[in-house]
Structure formats: structure tokens, C-alpha cells
């Protein structure tokens, strides 16, 4: 069975529908709510599936909403229509199984049976093995700056079904509606879509592979990545060379002001910092800012 037909298999689509309905959420640009979706699909399912198979399906633009961040700035979220959330979820359920086999053991974000706490524990293990200098890489507006052509090229190396790759590209370039005006999305993968977390891991798995090839210890949760080394000199060298790799090979932006070489007790990672106990072992503790929040 071709990959597209696995995605459009009734059992897979039903599972995707139930997942999206259970997550609830607001309507997209078409105004159709989760509660109204069943009747909509009853009338339109065959037409939609036929369009997808013929590469004629056109995803609706996502609805732009902004949510406040800790620093007072706002994060852009894109809300797809309920129909597009179901199709995206159906894609994720099939292709995530393929990419999971490629993902690194030190990657913890948006993956089954993995958590933020596990990422912090892995960092502690490296610290207690003597890797006490931390290279903190800050990717600037990662989801808004992903190079779509590079991402599709990476996906195409694994996914050989052109219909599936074409459908994913359509979701990347579906556009954003803000205040009634549709804007093109030529870069980025909008946060808020069911596909975005998987696509972010596919892109950043290229970074994981590079770090592993260099024999570096690292922990990554989505776009939050720290590299742990034994000396300040090594840390500065790694910061320079990895920043160069991220910019040139992945086409992503590194925030030079926030990316730094630091010590465990001064690090904030996933809401935690680290302290050394009387026994000489590093342990995690909630970071002061996280605690205050």
C-alpha cells in the first residue's frame, strides 16, 4: 500500500478525527467548530479525499492568534481549520512511525513516551559524568524561520511518496489570515498545527546527527538545546562551530545575544537550574523565574 493510502485509510482517519475532537480547540478560518465537524465531513469527506488523491486539495490558511510570552513579547500561533487538523493528524500518525526510527535518543520534545523531566535527568547524568560546561544554543524564532525548501528536501530523503511530500508542502505554504487578510507563508512552519511538532523534530534531527557525529553530549527538547562539555575552551569552540553549522547547513537563525557558554548553576533549562549537593553530585531545582511564575 502506498503511503498516501495508509494516511487516508478509514481507520487512520477515524483515529485522527477522535484525537482532534478530544483536543477540542477553536474553529479555524472557515468557522466550523469541532462539534459541527462530523456533519461537515459526512457531506464533504469523499470530495476532500478525491481532491487529496488528485493533488488538488488546497488547505485553508491558518488563523493567526498571539499569546503572551514571559518576556512581555508575543508568540504567533496558527490555528488550522478542524478539517485540516484532522488531515495533519492523519499524516503525523503514519509518518511519525517512520521518522521515530531515525530520531536521536537525546531528543525528548514532542515524542511518544518522552518528557521534559527525562530531558533534565539526562542533563544531570552528563553533569555528574564531569561535563560541567554548558553551551546554551538559542534558536531565534525557530518555528517562524524554518527554510521550507530545506525541510522538504530532508523529508524527501525518507518519504518517497511524492503525493505525501506535496501535501506536506501545501500545509507549509497554506498562508496565514490576520485581521481578515491572507498573507503568504514562504518560510516557517506555523506553531499550532498538528504537523509542526513533528516537522520541527525532522529539521532539528539534522543538528542531532551533527552533534552525535562530533561525539558531543547534548540534550534537546524541541528547539531548546544544550551541549555539555568538559572545559570552557571546548565550550567556546563548540559554540562558534555549531552556530556556523546551524546558520549555513540548516538555514536557521541563532540568537547571538542569548546563546552562551555558562555553568550549571547559572543555567535555565526547561524551567530548571542545577545545584551541587554536599555529596558532590549535581541535582536539578526549579529555576527562580519558573518558581516565581
DOVOZA-774467 format. One line per 2 residues: their letters; for each residue x, y, z of N, C-alpha, C, CB. Coordinates in steps of 0.2 Angstrom, whole numbers, plus 5000, padded with zeros to 4 digits. Glycine has a CB too. Example, Ala and Ser with C-alpha at 12.3 -4.5 7.8 and 13.67 -1.06 7.14 Angstrom:
! residues 2
as = 5066:4972:5039:5062:4978:5039:5066:4984:5039:5057:4978:5045 | 5064:4989:5035:5068:4995:5036:5064:5000:5039:5070:4997:5029
***
This chain:
! residues 293
xx = 5004:4994:5000:5000:5000:5000:5004:5006:5000:4995:5000:5006 | 5003:5011:4996:5006:5017:4995:5005:5021:5002:5005:5022:4989
xx = 5010:5025:5003:5010:5029:5010:5004:5033:5010:5016:5033:5011 | 5002:5037:5005:4996:5041:5005:4990:5037:5007:4995:5045:4998
xx = 4989:5031:5004:4983:5027:5005:4983:5025:5013:4983:5021:5001 | 4989:5024:5016:4989:5022:5023:4987:5028:5027:4997:5021:5025
xx = 4988:5034:5025:4986:5040:5028:4979:5041:5027:4990:5046:5025 | 4976:5039:5021:4969:5040:5020:4965:5034:5022:4968:5042:5013
xx = 4968:5029:5025:4964:5023:5027:4959:5025:5032:4969:5018:5030 | 4953:5023:5031:4947:5025:5036:4949:5024:5043:4941:5021:5034
xx = 4952:5019:5045:4954:5018:5052:4959:5023:5055:4957:5011:5053 | 4964:5025:5050:4968:5030:5052:4965:5037:5053:4974:5031:5047
xx = 4960:5038:5048:4957:5045:5048:4952:5045:5054:4952:5045:5042 | 4949:5039:5056:4944:5039:5062:4948:5041:5068:4941:5033:5062
xx = 4954:5038:5068:4958:5039:5074:4960:5046:5075:4965:5034:5074 | 4962:5049:5069:4964:5056:5069:4958:5061:5071:4966:5058:5062
xx = 4952:5059:5068:4946:5063:5070:4945:5063:5077:4940:5060:5066 | 4945:5057:5080:4944:5056:5088:4949:5060:5092:4944:5049:5090
xx = 4956:5060:5089:4961:5064:5093:4960:5071:5093:4968:5062:5089 | 4958:5074:5087:4957:5081:5086:4950:5083:5090:4955:5083:5078
xx = 4945:5079:5090:4939:5081:5094:4941:5081:5101:4934:5076:5092 | 4945:5076:5103:4946:5076:5111:4950:5082:5113:4950:5069:5112
xx = 4954:5085:5108:4958:5090:5110:4954:5097:5110:4964:5091:5105 | 4948:5096:5107:4944:5102:5107:4947:5108:5103:4942:5105:5114
xx = 4948:5114:5106:4951:5119:5102:4945:5123:5098:4956:5117:5097 | 4948:5129:5096:4943:5134:5092:4943:5132:5085:4945:5141:5094
xx = 4938:5135:5082:4937:5135:5074:4943:5138:5071:4930:5137:5072 | 4944:5136:5065:4949:5140:5060:4945:5145:5056:4952:5135:5056
xx = 4948:5147:5050:4946:5152:5046:4939:5151:5043:4950:5154:5041 | 4937:5145:5043:4930:5143:5040:4925:5143:5045:4930:5136:5037
xx = 4926:5144:5051:4921:5145:5056:4918:5138:5059:4916:5149:5054 | 4920:5133:5056:4917:5126:5058:4920:5124:5064:4918:5121:5052
xx = 4916:5123:5069:4918:5121:5076:4919:5113:5076:4913:5123:5081 | 4923:5111:5081:4924:5104:5082:4917:5100:5082:4928:5102:5089
xx = 4912:5103:5086:4905:5100:5086:4902:5099:5079:4901:5104:5091 | 4903:5104:5075:4900:5104:5068:4904:5100:5063:4899:5111:5066
xx = 4910:5098:5065:4914:5094:5060:4911:5088:5058:4921:5093:5063 | 4908:5084:5062:4905:5077:5060:4900:5078:5054:4902:5074:5066
xx = 4896:5083:5055:4891:5084:5049:4894:5087:5043:4885:5089:5051 | 4899:5091:5044:4903:5094:5038:4906:5088:5034:4908:5099:5040
xx = 4910:5083:5038:4913:5078:5035:4908:5073:5031:4918:5074:5040 | 4903:5072:5034:4898:5067:5032:4896:5070:5024:4891:5067:5036
xx = 4895:5076:5023:4894:5079:5017:4900:5079:5012:4890:5085:5018 | 4906:5081:5015:4911:5083:5011:4917:5078:5011:4914:5089:5013
xx = 4917:5073:5015:4923:5068:5015:4925:5065:5008:4921:5062:5020 | 4921:5063:5004:4923:5060:4998:4926:5065:4993:4916:5056:4995
xx = 4923:5071:4993:4926:5076:4989:4933:5078:4991:4921:5082:4989 | 4934:5078:4998:4940:5080:5000:4946:5075:4999:4940:5081:5008
xx = 4944:5069:5000:4948:5063:4999:4950:5063:4991:4945:5056:5001 | 4945:5064:4987:4946:5064:4980:4951:5069:4978:4940:5064:4976
xx = 4950:5075:4981:4955:5081:4979:4962:5079:4982:4952:5087:4983 | 4963:5076:4988:4969:5075:4990:4973:5070:4985:4969:5072:4997
xx = 4969:5064:4983:4972:5059:4979:4974:5062:4972:4967:5054:4978 | 4971:5067:4970:4972:5070:4963:4977:5077:4964:4966:5072:4960
xx = 4980:5078:4970:4984:5083:4972:4980:5090:4971:4990:5083:4968 | 4974:5090:4971:4970:5096:4970:4968:5099:4977:4964:5095:4966
xx = 4969:5096:4982:4966:5099:4989:4971:5105:4991:4967:5093:4994 | 4967:5110:4993:4971:5116:4995:4969:5117:5002:4969:5122:4990
xx = 4974:5116:5007:4972:5118:5014:4970:5125:5015:4978:5116:5018 | 4966:5127:5020:4964:5134:5021:4970:5137:5025:4958:5134:5025
xx = 4970:5144:5024:4975:5147:5028:4974:5146:5036:4975:5155:5027 | 4979:5147:5040:4978:5146:5047:4976:5153:5050:4985:5144:5051
xx = 4972:5153:5055:4970:5159:5059:4976:5161:5064:4963:5158:5062 | 4978:5167:5063:4984:5169:5067:4981:5172:5074:4987:5175:5064
xx = 4984:5169:5079:4982:5172:5086:4989:5173:5089:4977:5167:5090 | 4989:5177:5094:4995:5179:5098:4994:5178:5105:4997:5186:5096
xx = 4999:5174:5108:4999:5173:5115:5005:5176:5118:4998:5165:5117 | 5004:5179:5124:5009:5182:5128:5015:5178:5130:5007:5186:5134
xx = 5021:5180:5130:5027:5176:5132:5029:5179:5139:5033:5176:5127 | 5033:5176:5142:5036:5178:5149:5039:5185:5148:5041:5173:5152
xx = 5043:5186:5143:5047:5192:5142:5042:5198:5140:5052:5191:5137 | 5036:5197:5140:5031:5203:5138:5030:5203:5130:5035:5209:5140
xx = 5034:5199:5126:5033:5199:5119:5027:5194:5118:5039:5197:5115 | 5025:5193:5111:5020:5188:5110:5022:5183:5105:5014:5192:5107
xx = 5020:5177:5106:5021:5171:5101:5015:5170:5096:5023:5165:5105 | 5017:5170:5090:5012:5168:5085:5010:5161:5085:5015:5171:5078
xx = 5003:5160:5085:5001:5153:5084:4996:5153:5078:4997:5151:5091 | 4996:5148:5074:4992:5147:5068:4987:5142:5070:4996:5146:5062
xx = 4981:5143:5069:4975:5138:5070:4973:5136:5064:4970:5141:5075 | 4974:5130:5062:4971:5127:5056:4964:5126:5057:4975:5121:5053
xx = 4960:5125:5051:4953:5123:5052:4953:5116:5055:4949:5123:5045 | 4947:5114:5058:4946:5107:5061:4948:5102:5055:4939:5106:5064
xx = 4945:5103:5049:4947:5098:5044:4954:5097:5043:4943:5100:5037 | 4958:5103:5042:4965:5102:5041:4969:5099:5047:4968:5109:5040
xx = 4966:5101:5053:4969:5097:5059:4969:5090:5059:4966:5100:5066 | 4963:5087:5056:4962:5080:5056:4966:5077:5050:4954:5079:5054
xx = 4967:5081:5045:4971:5078:5039:4979:5078:5042:4971:5082:5033 | 4981:5084:5045:4988:5084:5048:4989:5078:5053:4989:5091:5051
xx = 4984:5077:5057:4985:5072:5062:4985:5065:5059:4979:5072:5067 | 4982:5064:5054:4982:5058:5050:4989:5057:5047:4976:5057:5044
xx = 4992:5062:5044:4999:5062:5042:5004:5060:5047:5001:5068:5038 | 5003:5064:5053:5008:5063:5058:5007:5055:5061:5006:5067:5064
xx = 5001:5053:5061:5001:5046:5064:5004:5041:5060:4993:5044:5065 | 5005:5042:5053:5009:5037:5049:5016:5038:5048:5005:5037:5042
xx = 5018:5045:5047:5025:5046:5045:5029:5047:5052:5026:5052:5041 | 5026:5048:5057:5030:5049:5064:5033:5042:5065:5026:5051:5070
xx = 5030:5037:5064:5032:5030:5065:5039:5029:5061:5027:5024:5063 | 5039:5032:5055:5045:5031:5050:5051:5035:5053:5043:5033:5043
xx = 5049:5041:5055:5055:5046:5057:5057:5044:5064:5052:5053:5057 | 5053:5041:5069:5055:5039:5075:5061:5035:5075:5049:5036:5079
xx = 5061:5031:5070:5067:5026:5070:5074:5030:5069:5066:5021:5064 | 5073:5036:5066:5079:5040:5064:5081:5045:5070:5078:5044:5058
xx = 5076:5046:5074:5077:5052:5079:5082:5049:5085:5071:5054:5083 | 5086:5054:5087:5091:5053:5092:5088:5052:5099:5096:5059:5092
xx = 5092:5048:5103:5090:5046:5110:5090:5052:5114:5094:5040:5113 | 5094:5057:5112:5094:5063:5117:5089:5069:5115:5101:5066:5116
xx = 5085:5067:5110:5079:5072:5109:5073:5069:5112:5078:5071:5101 | 5070:5074:5116:5064:5072:5120:5058:5076:5119:5066:5074:5127
xx = 5058:5081:5115:5052:5085:5114:5047:5082:5109:5053:5092:5112 | 5040:5082:5110:5035:5080:5105:5036:5073:5103:5035:5085:5099
xx = 5038:5069:5107:5039:5062:5105:5036:5057:5110:5047:5060:5105 | 5033:5052:5108:5029:5047:5112:5034:5045:5118:5027:5041:5108
xx = 5031:5044:5124:5034:5042:5130:5040:5045:5132:5035:5034:5129 | 5040:5052:5130:5046:5056:5132:5044:5062:5135:5051:5057:5126
xx = 5048:5065:5140:5045:5071:5144:5051:5076:5145:5042:5069:5150 | 5049:5082:5147:5053:5087:5149:5058:5085:5155:5049:5093:5151
xx = 5055:5081:5160:5058:5078:5166:5064:5074:5164:5053:5075:5170 | 5063:5069:5159:5068:5065:5156:5074:5069:5153:5065:5060:5151
xx = 5072:5074:5150:5077:5078:5147:5082:5081:5152:5075:5084:5142 | 5079:5084:5158:5083:5086:5163:5087:5081:5167:5078:5090:5169
xx = 5084:5075:5167:5088:5070:5170:5094:5068:5166:5083:5063:5171 | 5093:5068:5160:5099:5066:5155:5104:5071:5156:5096:5066:5148
xx = 5102:5078:5157:5107:5083:5158:5111:5082:5164:5104:5090:5158 | 5107:5080:5169:5110:5079:5176:5116:5073:5175:5105:5077:5181
xx = 5114:5068:5172:5118:5062:5171:5125:5065:5167:5115:5057:5166 | 5125:5069:5162:5131:5072:5159:5135:5076:5164:5129:5076:5153
xx = 5131:5080:5168:5135:5084:5173:5139:5080:5178:5130:5089:5176 | 5135:5075:5180:5139:5071:5185:5144:5066:5182:5133:5066:5189
xx = 5144:5066:5176:5150:5062:5172:5156:5067:5171:5147:5059:5166 | 5155:5073:5173:5161:5078:5173:5160:5083:5167:5167:5074:5172
xx = 5154:5083:5163:5154:5088:5158:5150:5094:5161:5149:5085:5152 | 5154:5098:5164:5151:5104:5168:5151:5111:5165:5155:5104:5174
xx = 5153:5111:5158:5152:5117:5155:5147:5116:5150:5159:5119:5151 | 5142:5121:5150:5136:5121:5145:5136:5126:5140:5130:5122:5150
xx = 5135:5124:5134:5134:5128:5128:5126:5128:5127:5138:5125:5122 | 5124:5134:5128:5116:5135:5128:5115:5139:5121:5114:5140:5134
xx = 5112:5135:5116:5110:5137:5110:5103:5140:5110:5111:5132:5104 | 5102:5146:5108:5096:5149:5107:5094:5150:5100:5095:5156:5111
xx = 5089:5146:5097:5087:5147:5090:5082:5153:5090:5084:5140:5087 | 5083:5158:5086:5079:5164:5086:5072:5162:5082:5082:5169:5083
xx = 5067:5163:5085:5060:5162:5082:5060:5156:5077:5058:5168:5078 | 5062:5150:5080:5063:5144:5076:5057:5142:5071:5064:5138:5080
xx = 5051:5142:5074:5045:5140:5070:5044:5145:5064:5039:5139:5075 | 5046:5151:5065:5044:5156:5060:5050:5157:5055:5044:5163:5064
xx = 5055:5153:5056:5061:5155:5051:5063:5148:5048:5067:5157:5055 | 5060:5143:5049:5062:5136:5046:5062:5137:5038:5057:5131:5048
xx = 5067:5135:5035:5068:5136:5027:5064:5130:5025:5075:5135:5025 | 5058:5131:5021:5054:5126:5019:5057:5122:5014:5047:5129:5016
xx = 5061:5125:5009:5064:5120:5004:5069:5115:5007:5068:5125:4999 | 5073:5117:5012:5077:5113:5015:5074:5107:5019:5082:5117:5020
xx = 5068:5109:5022:5064:5105:5026:5061:5099:5021:5059:5108:5030 | 5058:5102:5016:5055:5097:5011:5061:5092:5008:5052:5101:5005
xx = 5067:5095:5007:5072:5091:5004:5074:5085:5009:5078:5095:5003 | 5074:5087:5016:5076:5082:5021:5070:5077:5021:5076:5086:5028
xx = 5064:5079:5021:5058:5074:5021:5058:5070:5015:5051:5078:5021 | 5060:5072:5009:5060:5069:5003:5066:5063:5003:5061:5073:4997
xx = 5071:5064:5007:5076:5058:5008:5073:5052:5011:5082:5061:5012 | 5068:5053:5015:5065:5047:5019:5058:5045:5016:5064:5049:5026
xx = 5054:5050:5014:5047:5049:5011:5047:5049:5004:5042:5054:5014 | 5046:5043:5001:5047:5043:4994:5041:5044:4990:5050:5036:4992
xx = 5035:5044:4993:5028:5045:4990:5028:5053:4989:5023:5043:4995 | 5028:5055:4983:5028:5062:4981:5021:5065:4983:5029:5062:4973
xx = 5016:5061:4983:5009:5064:4985:5009:5066:4992:5003:5059:4984 | 5012:5062:4996:5013:5064:5003:5017:5070:5004:5016:5058:5007
xx = 5023:5070:5001:5028:5076:5001:5024:5083:4999:5034:5075:4997 | 5020:5082:4993:5017:5088:4990:5012:5090:4995:5013:5085:4984
xx = 5008:5086:4999:5003:5088:5003:5006:5091:5009:4999:5082:5006 | 5012:5089:5012:5015:5092:5017:5017:5099:5015:5021:5088:5020
xx = 5020:5100:5009:5022:5107:5007:5016:5111:5007:5025:5106:5000 | 5010:5109:5004:5004:5113:5004:5003:5116:5011:4998:5109:5001
xx = 5004:5112:5016:5002:5114:5023:5007:5119:5025:5002:5108:5028 | 5013:5119:5023:5018:5124:5025:5017:5131:5021:5025:5121:5023
xx = 5014:5130:5015:5013:5137:5012:5006:5139:5011:5016:5136:5004 | 5002:5136:5016:4994:5137:5016:4993:5145:5017:4991:5133:5021
xx = 4997:5148:5020:4996:5155:5022:4993:5157:5029:4991:5158:5017 | 4993:5163:5031:4990:5165:5037:4985:5170:5036:4996:5167:5042
xx = 4979:5170:5040:4974:5175:5040:4975:5179:5046:4967:5172:5039 | 4976:5186:5045:4977:5190:5051:4972:5196:5050:4984:5192:5052
xx = 4967:5197:5054:4963:5203:5053:4959:5203:5046:4967:5210:5054 | 4958:5197:5044:4954:5196:5038:4958:5196:5031:4949:5202:5037
xx = 4965:5197:5032:4969:5197:5026:4974:5191:5026:4974:5204:5026 | 4974:5188:5021:4978:5182:5020:4985:5184:5018:4975:5177:5015
xx = 4990:5181:5021:4997:5183:5020:5001:5176:5018:5001:5186:5026 | 5005:5176:5013:5009:5170:5011:5013:5168:5016:5013:5172:5004
xx = 5015:5162:5017:5020:5159:5022:5025:5155:5018:5016:5154:5027 | 5030:5159:5016:5036:5156:5012:5041:5153:5016:5038:5162:5007
xx = 5041:5155:5023:5046:5152:5027:5042:5150:5034:5052:5157:5029 | 5045:5146:5037:5042:5144:5044:5037:5138:5043:5039:5150:5047
xx = 5036:5136:5049:5030:5130:5050:5026:5133:5056:5033:5123:5051 | 5020:5135:5055:5016:5138:5060:5015:5134:5066:5009:5140:5057
xx = 5017:5137:5072:5015:5134:5078:5008:5134:5079:5019:5138:5084 | 5005:5128:5081:4998:5127:5082:4995:5121:5078:4995:5133:5081
xx = 4998:5120:5072:4996:5114:5068:4999:5108:5071:4999:5115:5061 | 4995:5102:5069:4997:5096:5072:5003:5093:5069:4991:5091:5070
xx = 5005:5096:5063:5011:5094:5059:5017:5097:5062:5011:5095:5052 | 5017:5103:5065:5023:5107:5066:5028:5104:5071:5020:5113:5069
xx = 5025:5101:5077:5030:5097:5081:5034:5092:5078:5026:5094:5087 | 5031:5088:5074:5035:5083:5070:5040:5086:5065:5030:5078:5067
xx = 5037:5091:5061:5042:5094:5056:5048:5097:5060:5038:5099:5052 | 5047:5100:5066:5052:5103:5069:5058:5098:5071:5050:5107:5076
xx = 5055:5092:5073:5060:5087:5075:5064:5084:5069:5056:5081:5079 | 5060:5084:5063:5063:5081:5057:5069:5086:5055:5058:5081:5051
xx = 5068:5093:5056:5073:5098:5054:5079:5097:5059:5070:5105:5054 | 5077:5097:5065:5082:5098:5071:5086:5091:5072:5079:5100:5077
xx = 5083:5086:5069:5087:5079:5069:5093:5080:5065:5082:5074:5066 | 5093:5085:5060:5100:5086:5057:5105:5089:5061:5098:5091:5051
xx = 5103:5093:5066:5108:5095:5071:5110:5090:5076:5104:5101:5075 | 5105:5086:5078:5107:5080:5082:5112:5076:5079:5100:5076:5084
xx = 5111:5074:5072:5116:5070:5069:5123:5073:5069:5113:5068:5062 | 5123:5079:5068:5130:5083:5068:5133:5082:5074:5129:5090:5065
xx = 5129:5084:5080:5132:5083:5087:5134:5076:5088:5127:5086:5092 | 5130:5071:5086:5132:5064:5088:5139:5063:5084:5127:5060:5086
xx = 5139:5065:5078:5145:5063:5073:5151:5066:5076:5144:5066:5066 | 5150:5072:5080:5156:5075:5083:5158:5072:5090:5155:5083:5084
xx = 5154:5068:5092:5155:5064:5099:5153:5069:5104:5162:5062:5099 | 5148:5074:5103:5146:5078:5109:5140:5076:5113:5145:5085:5106
xx = 5140:5077:5119:5135:5076:5123:5130:5082:5123:5137:5074:5131 | 5124:5080:5122:5119:5086:5121:5112:5083:5124:5118:5088:5114
xx = 5107:5088:5125:5100:5086:5127:5096:5091:5123:5099:5087:5134 | 5091:5089:5119:5087:5093:5115:5080:5092:5117:5088:5093:5108
xx = 5076:5097:5118:5069:5097:5119:5066:5102:5114:5066:5098:5126 | 5063:5099:5109:5061:5104:5103:5066:5108:5101:5054:5108:5106
xx = 5066:5115:5101:5071:5119:5099:5075:5122:5105:5068:5125:5095 | 5075:5119:5111:5079:5120:5117:5084:5115:5117:5075:5120:5123
xx = 5091:5117:5116:5096:5113:5115:5102:5115:5119:5098:5112:5108 | 5105:5111:5124:5111:5112:5127:5116:5107:5125:5110:5113:5135
xx = 5122:5109:5125:5128:5104:5124:5132:5105:5130:5132:5106:5117 | 5135:5099:5132:5138:5098:5139:5145:5096:5137:5135:5094:5144
xx = 5150:5100:5139:5157:5098:5138:5162:5099:5144:5160:5102:5132 | 5168:5097:5144:5172:5097:5150:5176:5103:5152:5177:5091:5149
xx = 5177:5108:5147:5181:5114:5148:5178:5120:5145:5188:5113:5146 | 5180:5125:5148:5177:5132:5145:5180:5133:5138:5180:5138:5149
xx = 5186:5131:5137:5189:5132:5130:5185:5127:5125:5197:5129:5130 | 5184:5121:5127:5180:5117:5122:5173:5120:5121:5179:5110:5125
xx = 5170:5123:5126:5163:5125:5126:5163:5131:5121:5161:5128:5132 | 5168:5136:5121:5168:5142:5117:5169:5139:5109:5174:5146:5119
xx = 5174:5134:5109:5175:5132:5102:5168:5129:5099:5181:5126:5102 | 5165:5125:5103:5159:5122:5101:5153:5127:5099:5156:5117:5106
xx = 5153:5132:5103:5148:5137:5102:5149:5140:5095:5148:5143:5107 | 5155:5142:5094:5157:5145:5087:5155:5140:5081:5164:5147:5087
xx = 5158:5134:5082:5157:5130:5076:5150:5127:5075:5161:5124:5077 | 5146:5126:5080:5139:5124:5080:5135:5129:5077:5137:5121:5086
xx = 5136:5136:5079:5132:5141:5077:5133:5142:5069:5135:5148:5080 | 5139:5141:5067:5141:5141:5060:5137:5136:5056:5148:5141:5059
xx = 5137:5130:5059:5133:5124:5056:5126:5126:5055:5135:5118:5060 | 5123:5128:5061:5116:5129:5061:5114:5135:5056:5113:5132:5068
xx = 5118:5140:5055:5116:5145:5050:5117:5143:5043:5121:5151:5051 | 5123:5139:5042:5125:5138:5035:5121:5132:5032:5132:5137:5034
xx = 5121:5126:5036:5118:5120:5034:5111:5119:5035:5122:5114:5037 | 5108:5122:5040:5101:5122:5041:5097:5128:5040:5100:5120:5049
xx = 5101:5134:5039:5097:5140:5037:5093:5143:5042:5093:5139:5031 | 5095:5141:5048:5091:5144:5054:5095:5150:5057:5090:5138:5059
xx = 5091:5154:5061:5095:5159:5065:5096:5158:5072:5090:5166:5064 | 5102:5159:5074:5104:5159:5081:5105:5165:5084:5112:5155:5081
xx = 5101:5166:5090:5101:5172:5094:5108:5173:5097:5095:5172:5099 | 5112:5177:5094:5119:5178:5097:5119:5181:5104:5123:5183:5092
xx = 5114:5185:5106:5114:5188:5112:5112:5183:5118:5109:5194:5112 | 5108:5178:5116:5105:5173:5121:5110:5167:5121:5098:5172:5120
xx = 5113:5165:5115:5117:5159:5115:5123:5161:5119:5118:5157:5108 | 5125:5156:5123:5131:5157:5128:5134:5151:5130:5129:5162:5133
xx = 5140:5152:5133:5144:5147:5137:5142:5149:5144:5152:5147:5136 | 5140:5144:5148:5138:5145:5155:5139:5139:5160:5130:5147:5155
xx = 5138:5140:5166:5139:5135:5171:5133:5132:5173:5143:5137:5177 | 5132:5126:5176:5126:5123:5178:5122:5127:5182:5127:5116:5181
xx = 5125:5130:5187:5121:5134:5192:5118:5141:5189:5125:5136:5198 | 5121:5143:5184:5118:5149:5180:5114:5147:5174:5124:5153:5178
xx = 5112:5141:5173:5108:5139:5168:5101:5139:5169:5111:5132:5165 | 5097:5141:5164:5090:5139:5165:5088:5135:5159:5085:5146:5165
xx = 5086:5129:5160:5084:5124:5155:5078:5121:5157:5090:5119:5154 | 5073:5122:5152:5066:5119:5153:5063:5120:5160:5067:5111:5152
xx = 5065:5126:5163:5062:5128:5169:5066:5126:5175:5055:5126:5170 | 5072:5123:5174:5076:5121:5179:5083:5124:5179:5077:5113:5179
xx = 5086:5124:5185:5093:5126:5185:5096:5120:5189:5095:5133:5188 | 5103:5120:5190:5106:5115:5194:5110:5117:5200:5111:5111:5189
xx = 5111:5113:5205:5115:5114:5211:5119:5108:5213:5110:5117:5216 | 5124:5110:5216:5129:5104:5218:5127:5102:5226:5136:5105:5217
xx = 5125:5096:5227:5124:5094:5234:5130:5093:5238:5120:5088:5234 | 5129:5092:5245:5135:5091:5249:5139:5085:5247:5133:5090:5256
xx = 5136:5080:5244:5139:5074:5242:5143:5075:5235:5134:5068:5241 | 5143:5081:5232:5147:5082:5226:5143:5080:5220:5153:5079:5227
xx = 5137:5079:5220:5133:5077:5215:5128:5083:5212:5128:5071:5216 | 5128:5084:5206:5123:5089:5203:5116:5087:5204:5125:5091:5196
xx = 5112:5091:5206:5104:5090:5206:5100:5095:5203:5102:5089:5213 | 5094:5094:5200:5090:5099:5197:5086:5103:5203:5086:5096:5192
xx = 5084:5109:5201:5080:5113:5205:5076:5118:5201:5083:5117:5211 | 5070:5119:5203:5066:5124:5198:5070:5131:5198:5059:5125:5201
xx = 5071:5133:5192:5074:5140:5192:5070:5145:5195:5075:5142:5184 | 5073:5150:5198:5070:5155:5202:5064:5159:5198:5075:5161:5204
xx = 5065:5160:5191:5060:5163:5187:5054:5159:5186:5063:5165:5180 | 5055:5152:5185:5050:5147:5185:5046:5147:5191:5053:5140:5183
xx = 5050:5147:5197:5047:5146:5203:5042:5152:5205:5052:5146:5209 | 5045:5158:5203:5041:5164:5204:5034:5164:5200:5045:5170:5202
x = 5035:5162:5194:5029:5161:5189:5024:5156:5192:5032:5159:5182
***
